[in-house]
Amino acid sequence: MRKKIILVTGANGEVGHGLIQQLAARPDHMPIVALDVKKLDRALRPYVWRMIVGDILDTSLLETLSTEYEIDTVFHLAALLSTSSEFNPENAHRVNVQGTVNLLKLAVDQSQMRVKPVKFLYASSIAVYGLPDLQTKAAAGNVTEDQFLNPITMYGCNKLYCEHLGRYYARYYRQLARARAVGVDFRCVRFPGLISGVTMPTGGTSDYAPEMLHAAAQGQPYACFVREDTTIPFMVMPDAIKALLTLAQAPREKLTRLVYNVTSFSRSAAELTEVVRAAFPDAQITFKPSDARQAIVDSWPMGVDDSAARQDWGWTPDYDAERAFRDYLIPTIVQRYREPVE
């Protein structure tokens, strides 16, 4: 009999760290199989049933997983992030799109065997948006899931296309076949900029916020790559994990959408700097905008409307801006640099 599992891709990433620990903390949790191109961090290994070093582009590996396990839920977090994707857009497309297609095919095959849809939780991004200019951005305010979907980055294009792929595999997979296939239970969280106090920033275009915090805590100067007035929505990592888990647990019949915005607070880079300097009075933060990265962030909204998530599955963040810094980010990062990093 095949073992029923939860599959987490991109397990070594910022979201994967918190998600695995939260999944394992449940008294009735299923065994977790963690998949990443690198070995899982030592601190996470006690929480997983099996660690697999492998690539989501390796179809032979995924076929083996399908044979060995009954996959109940997939948390698909693996991706090349926005900045990295711009340096190698073709490779980003392979990883972010073809990798997602491979996993959706794995999930739909498992759904056929189970005669029950596999839950497929997909981490999307604010990068799917593309506002044409700052005037439109200011006037738009909090945008809904269906507005301004004209991304200007390969990462944003990849994420938006994968949202559509999820819709196809959920509702229309092999729609001309004589016997309609069982689709996947696709559920997508569209994240704002994410800030973690535990893991280091890894190349996201919104990483100026965590980068300035980590630099200040280490007593290092930091040149922020966006203007002081740059404003986008943010969320701290515990709320990101909460969003994924809450959406995963929501009854399917309560969900009116496949893709949901979530958010916590919007702040300008100048406001973030003030908070960091209040906590670290010696912080050396300057502004040296990068024209290319600035253009990308300017194309993202100042805020997003997450009313659908609040109504359908009871979403609400635990951390507003004040609590995010006071109770989570600052104490966690301070503690990180007091202790040796393994």
N, C-alpha and C positions, 0 to 999 in steps of 0.2 A: 504494500500500500504506500502510495507516495505521500511524503510529509507535506502538510499544508504550511505555507510560509508567507511572509511579507518580504518583498524584494525592494531594496533601496539602492538606486543607482546614484553615482556621484556621492557616495557615502562619506568621503573624506572632506567634502566641501563645508562651507559655513553652515548651511542649513542642515546638512546631513548629520553633523556633530550633535546638534540639539535634538533633532528628530529621533535619532536612534536611542538616545538616552531616555527620551519621553516614552517612546514605544515600549522599551524594555521595562519601564517602571510600572506598567499596567499589570495588575495581578493575574489577568487572564490573557496576557499577550501571546501572540503566535511567535514561533521562532523567526528570527530576522536573518536574511541572507543579504550581506552587504557586497555590492559590486562597485569597484573603482579601478582606475588604471594604475593606481599606486596602492601600496600596502596600507591597510587601515591603521590609523593612529593607535598606538599601544593603549591609550586610555579608553578607547572605544571597544576594544576586543572582547572584554568580559560581557558586553551587552549583546553580542551577536552570536547566532548559532553557527554560522559559517561565513568566512571572509573569502571573496573571490577577487583575485587581481586579474582584470580582463577589460576588454573594450566592448562597448555597446555596438560597435561596427562589426564585431566578430559573430556572424550568424551561426557558426558551428557551436560556439559557446552558448548562445541563447537557445539553440535547439536542444543542447544537453540539459540546460536548466529546465526546459519544458518537459523533458522526458523524466527527469529525476524528481521534480517537485510539483505539487499542486499549488499554484500561485494564487493566493486569495486577493492580494492588494499589491499594486506597484506604486511606489513613490519615485517618480522620475525626476531626479534633480541634476543629473549629469549634463554639463553644457560647457562650451567655451564662452566666457563672458564677453561683454560688449567691447572693451578696449582690445583684448586679445583677438577678437573676431575681426576687427578692422585691419589688423596687420596681416591676417591670412583668411580672407573671406571665403575662399573655396573650401579650405579645411573646416572652417566654422560651419559651412553648409553641410558638409559630410557628417560632422559630429552632431550638430544640433537638429538637423532635419532627418538625414538618413538613419541616424541612431534612434530618433524618436519613432520613425516608421518601423524599424526593426522591433522595438519594444511594443508598439501597438499591435504588430502582427503576432508577437509572442502572446500578448494578452488576449487577442481575439481567438487564437488557437486554443488557449486554455479555457476561454469561455465556452467554446464548442464542446470541449471534453467534459466540462462541468455542467453544461447546459444551464449556465448561470453566469451573468456578466462579471468579469473581473473588475474590481475597482481600480481605476487608473488615475492617480493624483499627479497633476502636471504643474510644475512651477514656471509660470510665465512672468512677464516683466512690464514695467512702465515703459520700457523701450519700444513697445508696439505702437506707441503714440508718435505723431509727427505734426506738431503745430507749425504753421508756416512762418510766423514772426512773433516778436515779443508783444506787439499790440494785441494780436489774437490771443496769445497766451494769457495776458492780463485780463482780457475781457471774458475769456472762457470760464475762469474760476475752476470749480471742481467738475471734471469731465466724467461722463458715464463710460460704460464698457464699449459703447458703439460709436463714439465720436472720435474724429481726428485720427483715424487708423491709417496713417501714411508714414511709416517709420523711415528714417534716413540712415539707419545702420544695418549691417548684415545681421547682427544679433537680433535687432527688432524685427526685421523681415522674417528671420528664422522662427522666432517665437510666435509671431502672428500666424504664419503658415501652419505651424504645429497646432495652434488652437483650432484652425480649420480642419486639420487632419483628425484631431480628436473628435470633432463633430461628425466627420465622415465615418470614422470607425464606430462611433456610438450609434449613429442613426441610419447610415446609408451603405454600410459595408456590403459589397457584392449584391447590390440591390436588384440586379438583373438575373441573378441565379434562380434556378427553379425553386430551390429550398433556401429561404432567406437565412443568412448566418446569424448567430447570436452575437450582438455587438458588445463593446466594452462599456463599462459604466465610467465614462470620462468626466472628470471633475478638475477644473483648472482654477488656480489662485493666481491672480495677476498682482505681483508684489510691487510696492514702491521701492525706493532705495533702502537697502537693509544695512543695519549697523549692528555688529557683534562686539561684545566685550571679551569674548573667549578666543576667537580665531582671528588671524591677521587678514587684512584686506587682500583680495586676490585679483585685482585688475578690473573691477567694475568701474563704469564711468561715474557712478555716484559715490565712489569710495573716498572722495575728498573729506567727507564727514568723519569716518573712522580713522583715516590717515592722520588728520590733525590731532585727534585724541591720542593715538598711539605715539606720535612724535612728541607731543607735550609731556606725556607721562615718562618718556625716556630722556627728556631734557634736550631734544634735538630740534633744530629749526625746521619749519615746514613752509613751503611755498605752495599755496592753494592754486590749483589749475583752473578755477572758475572765478568770475567776478564776485564782488561782495554782495550784489543784489540778487544773485542767482537763487531761485527758490524752487524746490521740488518737494514732494511728500516723502516721508521717511517712516521707518518702523524698526524697532529693535528685534533682535533675533528671537527672544522668547515669544513675542507676539506672532512672528512668522510661523513658528512651530505650532502655536495654538491654532492659527488659521488653518493650516494643513490638517491637523488632527480633528478639529471641529467639523470641517467640511467632509472629511472622510467618514465621520460618524453620523452625519445627517441622513435621515431617511430620503431615499431617492424621490419619493413622491412629493416631498416638500420643496424640491429644487426646481425653480422656473428657468434656470439658465445652466449652461455648461461652463461658462467663464465668469468669474466674479472678481471685481476689484476689492482690495482691502487696503486700509491705510490707518495711520495713527496720528501723525502731526506733520505740518509743513513749516519749514523754517528756511530763512535765507542763509547764505554762507556767512554773512556778517553776524547774524544772530547766533549761529553755531559757534563762531569764534568768541563771542562774548561769554558764552557758557563755559567754553574750554578755558579761557583766561581767568574766569572766576575760580575755577577749580585748580588751575595751574598758573599762578600769577607770573611765573617766569617764562611762560610759553612764548616762543618766537614764531608768530604766524604772519606771513606776508601773502600778498596776492599777486600771482604771476599767471594770468589766464592764458591757456593754450587755445588758440583760435579754433582748432579742429574740435577739441573736446568741449569747448564752450558752445559751439554750434549744436552739438549733440544734445547737451543738457538743456539748451534753450528750446529745443523742439519738444521737450517733455512738459506736461502740464504742471501748474503750480500746486494742484491738488486733484484728487480723484474722488468720485462719488461712489461710496461703498454701501449705499442704502439697500441694494438688492441683497447683499450678503447679510446685512443686519436683519432684514425682514425674513429671508428664506431660512437661514440656519443660525440665527442668533449671534452673529459676529459682533464682537465689541473688543477693542484692544484693552489690555491691562495697563499699558504704559502710555500716558500722555508725555509731552516733551519734558516737563519738569521731573516727573518720576523716572523717565527713561534715563536721564543723566544722573540724577541724584541717587537713585536706588539700584541701578543696574550698571550703566556704562562706566561711570567714574570709579566706584569702588572695585569693580571687577578688573578694570585695566590697571589701576594702582596696585592691586594684589598681584597681578601677572608679573609686574616688573620688580616686585619685592622678592619673588621666588625664582630660582633657576628654571629655565625652560628646558624640558627634556627633548 
